[in-house]
């Protein structure tokens, strides 16, 4: 694997990831032109519910990529098909459960999030429509994971961009032109989720890597494979829970600050998410290389994944950090025209630049370990990091305010990198022990 080949894998994956926050920004912009602030709040609350709900089950994409890449590396066409169908069944089941439990989910979410009656009313409208897309949203994780696992990254990018553009255009037409309001934004998202799944099935059906004729029910439900899939998904799920606890504690501390600092922290978090999407694109590329190398039994391919991840992760981390500190495109003004908030963001910007350095290697290792389906290492590393973060967040937040919670944020990601790195040798031995 050359540096050029690595970048050919990474760039489409980075662009696919960056289309997600762009989509949210367009939905917010459309809601902002409906003439009432409650529409913005309703879409924001509704989106938050689904983002958290689906984020918890993001393991469907990650684990599917790992199992698929290994089957592709081993040139085992039957296992390639099983690597898609097994998580597909889980996605459908979970989606049906979400639809059946939609009332309790909505009531619990609104109780936790809160808001004015007008905002909650609009959030309810948004939720009642989008919840019917739950099976499709989760199926999308499986489809995307499988396509990434077989290195169909350009097709993944095209299908995701098409669905996102459709969502944007439909949202503008339904919400603004036809005056459907928040319901129009929700319908647009629902249609785009269904469309994305349809396109994904067409791509998979006509790929040369998928055939149903040789599949057997007994092999599909083989207990050994099912057990391994459940364990890997469980570990990824626990990893997500740890991240959710960390971000929740961060927001609890941030909510205690004055409005200017709170607004600045919200913008800084968005910048952090943009960086995370970039690094995740690199991590996904590393996941493909490592997974296929594990399937082939090729230890040099695994070492290539480590080397390429380290080199390009460092390059992107330094470049992104420098861009944020120098701010040549005046990123801050994109988010707000409030001068006090802009000053507060710039005062804290070096923390995001530090995150770029502190967090990149941990994310790259998570991609590699996901590719070889050794999620226990990811789970252990992030759990230890969380145990350190909890007291540091409380002490630093109480002592140094906003800078204190960002210090604890950086420490969490440094620990995540350090703890996950400890398992590099053990993971390699567990894969290539034979």
N, C-alpha and C positions, 0 to 999 in steps of 0.2 A: 504493500500500500504506500503510494507516494503522497507527498504533501498536496500535490495538485488534485489527486483523487479524493483525498480527505476533504478538501475545500469544495469539490463538486458535490459531495454528499452533504456537507454542512450548510452551505449557503441556502439551498431551497428549504431546508428544515428551519433555519433561522427566520426566513421570510414567512414561512407558514405560521410560526409561533407569533411573530410580530403582528400578523393580521388580526389576532384575537383582541388585543387592547384597542386597535383601530376600530374594530366593530363596536365595542362598547362606547367609544367616544362618539361615533356617529349616532347611535341610539340615544345617547344623552343630548346630543345637539338637536336631534329631531324633537325630542320631548321638550327641549327648551324653547321651541318655537310654537308650542301648542297654547300658549297664552296664560298658563297658570303654573306657579312653582310646584304645586302638588303633583303635576304630571312628571316633573323631573324626579321628585322624591319617590313617587310610586315606581317608576322604572328602575331607579337606583336600588330601592328595597327589594323589588322583585328579582332583579339581576343578582343581587347579593345572595338571596336565598338559593337560586339555582347554581351560582358559582360554587358556593360552599357544599351544596348537595352533591354536585357532580365531581368536585375536587376530591372528595372522600373516596370516590370510586375511580379515580384516575389510574389506579393500578391495572385496570383492564387494558389500557393502551400500553403501559410500560412492560407488563409481564408478557403480553402478546408479542411485542417486538422481540423480547429475549428468546422465547420459545421458538418463534418463527425464524429468527436469524440462525439459531443453532440447527434447526431442521434444514434450512437452506444450505448451511455450511456442510452438513452431512450428506447433502443431496438425497434426502429422504422425502419424496413427494407426498407419501401418505401422511407422514407426521406434519408436513406443511399444512395440509388440509385440516388435520385434527387441531393444530395450533390455532386455527381460525374458528372452527366450529365450537370447540369447548367454551371459550370465553364468550362467543356469540350467544350461546344458550344462557349463560349467566347474565349477560346484558339484557336479554329479553325478559328474563325472570325478574330482575331488579326493577326494570322499567315498569312492568305490570304491578309490582308491589308498590312503587311510588304512586301510580295512578290510583290504586285501591286505597292507599293511605293519604290521599291528597288533603283531606280536611284536617286531620291531626297535624300533618306537616305544616300546613299554612298557619294554623292557630298557634302552634309552638313557636314557629319562626317569628310571627308578628309579636308575640308576647316577649320574646327575647330582644328583638330589634327595636320595637316601639315606634312612635311617630304620631303625627296628628291624625285625626279621623279621615281627613281628605286624602292624605298620603297613603294611609293603609287601605282606603277604598280603591285607589288606583292600583296599588300593589296587588290587591286581591283580584282585580280584573286581569292584570298581567299574568299572575300566577295561574288562574283558572284556565287560561288558554295554553300557556307554555307547558304545563304539566303533562299534556297529552303528547308532547314530544320527548318525554323521558326515555322510552325505549329506543328512539332514534338517536338521541344524544349519546347514550351509552353504546349503542351499536357503532356509532361513529368512532368511539375510542378503539373498539376492536378492529374496525376496518383500517383506521389510520395506523394502528400498531402493526397490523399484518403487512400493509404496504411498505411501511418503513423497514420491517424485518427482512423483506425480500429486495430491499434497496430501490423500490419504486418511488424515490423521493420527489422527482419532478412531477409525476402523476399525482402524488399526494398534494403537492403545492398547487397544481392547477385545479384540482377538485375542491380544495379548501377555499382558494381565492374565488372561484366561481360561486360557491355557496355564500361566501361572505359578501361579495358584490351584490348578489341577488337579494340578500337580506337587507343591505343598505337601500337599494333602489325600491324594493317593495315597501320598506318602512316609510320612506319619504312619500311614496305614492298613496299608500293606505292611510297613514296617519295625517298627512297634510293635505293631499289632493282630495281624497275621499272623506276626510274629516272623521276617521275612525278613532282618532286619539290614541291613547295607550293601547287599546285593543289592536289597533293596526300595527303597532310596533311588535306586539306579541305574536300576532298572526304571521308577520314577516319572518320572525325568527323560527317559528314552528315550520313554515314552508321550507325555509332554507335547510333546516335539520333533516327533513324528509328527503329533500332533493340531494343533499350531500350523501345520504345513505344509498339512494338509488344510483348515483354516479359511482360510488364505491363498489357496489355489487356488480355493476357492469364492468368496471376495470378488473375486478378479481375474476369474474366469470370468464373473461376473454384473455386473461393472462395465461401464460404457458406453464404456470407453476401450480395450478389448481385443477384437480379432477375428482369428481364424486364417484366415478364408476368403481374405484378400487377400495372404497371405504367400507368398513364393517362396524356394526353397532357395538359388538363386544370389545373391539379395539378402541372405539370412541370413548367408551365408559370404563376403560381399563383402570383398575384401582390404583396401580402404581403411578400412572401419569396424572390421574385426578388428584391423588394425595400431594404430589409435587407441585401441581398448579395451585392447590388450596394453600399450601405452606408459603409459597412465593407471594401469592396475592395477600395473604394475611400479614406478612412482614411489610409489604408495601403499604397496606392499609394502616398499620401501626405507625409507620414512618410519617404518613400524612397526618395522623392524629397528633403526633408530637409537634409537627410544624404548625398545626392549627392552634395548639396550646400556646406555642411561642408567640405567634402573631396576635393572639387574643390578649395575652399578658402585656405585649407591647402597646396595643391599642388602649387597654385599661389605663396604663400609665400616661399615654399621650392625651387621653381624654381629660386628664386633670390639669392640663396646661391651659393658658389663656387662648382666646379664639385665634389670634394671629399665629401663635406657635403651632396650634392644632392644625390650622389650614396649611401651614408650611410643611408639617410632618406628613400630611395627606399627600402633598405633591411629591415629597421626597420618596414616599413609599411607591408612588407610581413610577418614578424614575428607577427605583430598585427593581420593580417588576419588569420594566423594559430590559434592563441588564440581564435579569434572570432568564427572559425569553431568548436572548442572544446566546447565553451560556448553555441553555437547554438544547438549542440547535446543535451546538458542538457536542454536547453529551449524547444526543441521539445518534449522531454520526459515529461516535466512539462505541456506542451500544451495538450498532450494526457490525462493526469490524470485530469487536470482541466476541459477539455471539456467533458469528460465522466461523471465527477462528476456533472457538470451543467445539463447534459442531464438526469441524474438520480434524480436530485433535492437533491443531497447528499452534505450538507455543510461541513461535516467532510472530505470528499474526496477533496474538494477544499482547505481546510486548510492543508491537507496532502501535496498537491501540493506546497503550500507556504513553508511549513516546509522543505520538502525534497529538494526543490530548494535552499533554504537558506543554508542548511547544506552542500550539495554537491557542490554548487556553491562556497562557501567559501573554502572548501577543495581543489578543483581544482584550484581556483585563487591563493591561497597561494603556492601550489606545483609548478604551472607553473611559478609564479613569482620568486620563489627560483631557479628553474632550469635555468631560463634565466640569473639571476644575477651570479650564480656560473658557468654556461655554461660548464658542465662537458663533453659534447659531442662536444664542440667547434663548435657550430652552425654557428658562423660568417664565419668561413673558408669554409663552404659549399657554401656560396654565392659568395665569392671573395677571390682571393689570393693577392690582393693589400693591403700592410701593412698599408698605410695611411687610406684607407677606413675602414679596420678592426679596427684600433684605434678609428676612429670617431664613428663607430657603438658601440663599447664597452663603449665609453664615454657617449653615449645616452641610453644605454641599460636599465638603471634604470627607464626611462620613460615608457618603455613597461611593466616592472614589475609593475609599478604603475597603468597602464591601466588595468592590470589583476585584481587588487583590485577594482579600481574605476568603471569599466564597467560591472562586472559580474552580479550584482544584477539587474541592469537596463535591461539587456538582459533576465534574468530569468523572470522578471515581464512581459516583452513583450511577452514571450512565454505563460505565464499563461493567460494574457489578450487576446491573440490571440485565445487560446483554448476556451475561453468563449465568443468569438466574440464581445469583448468590445474594438474595435480598436480605438475608440474616445480617450480613455485614453492614448494610445500609441502616437497618433497624437498630442494631447495637450502637453504631456511631452516633446516630441522631438522638438516641435515648440518653446516652451519657452527656451529650452536649446540652440537652434540655435540663438535666439535673444540675449542671453547672450554671446554666442561664437563669434559672428561677431565683436563687438568692442574689445573684449579681444584678439582675433587673430591678429587684426591690431596693437593694442598698444603693445602687448607682442612681436610680430614679429619684429616690428621696434626697440624695446628697447633691446631685448636680443637675437635676431637672431634665430638660430635653436632651442636653448633651450626654447626660448619664444613661438615658434609655438607648441612645444610639451607640454608646460605648458597649452596653450589654449586648446589643444587636450584633456588633462586630465580633465580640468575644464568642457569641454563640456560633457564628460562621467559622471562626478560627478553630474552635473546638470540633465543629463538624468536619472540617478538613483534616485536622490532626487525628481525631479518633477513627475516621474512616480509613485514613492512610495506614493505620496500624494493621489493618486486615489485608493489605495488598498481597503480601507473601503467602498468607494462609489461604486466600482465595485461589491464588495460582496453583498451590499444591493440591487443593481439593479438586481442581479441574484436571490437572495433568499428572496426578499421582501415579497413574498407570504408566 
